[in-house]
């Protein structure tokens, strides 16, 4: 919960990222200018929006937090999830 609160505060900071947190689902954040949507589930982040906004988001995220390199789902690069 501490990670979610830290990330949510960073995402919604008006002087920083400027996302709006969902009222019905506090795990969803939308940027009012770029339209980028960010979904946070525990320590996984899913973005949907323009590629330029997505890349900038991850660049900003990496400058603030220690995160892994993102994977991008495209028609040429599918992402396969394996469940144990």
Secondary structure by P-SEA (a helix, b strand, c coil): caaaaaaaaaaacccccbbbbbcccccbbbbccccbbbbbcccbbbbbccaaaaaaaaaaaaacccccbbbbbcccbbbbbbcc
